[in-house]
Amino acid sequence: MRLVVVRTGGLAGMRRTWSSEVSSEEAEERWLPLLQDPPESREDGNDRFTYEISVGKQAVTIPEQSLQGSWRELVDRAREGSRQTRRA
């Protein structure tokens, strides 16, 4: 199953995309339940990053300040998968 993270915003408004393949088991046990319960969105100012996170067909968008705990692990998982893909 495909895990994709798109980060937009920031001072320059740049867009970064990271993606990784995850097993169906990993997606169903760890990431899909997380997407079912996204953190509350609160706007804390301009020039912050926004993360659009999708696992398979499910997607959520969360602000930078909500990127903690399991959400941080999810983004790190996508980043790590992207680095491994580029090395291969």
Buried (B, 14 or more C-beta within 10 A) or exposed (E): BBBBBBBBBBEEEEEEEBBBEBEEEBBBEBBBEBBEEBBEEEEEEEEEBBBBBBBBEEEBEBBBBBBEEEBEEBBEBBBEBBEEEEEE
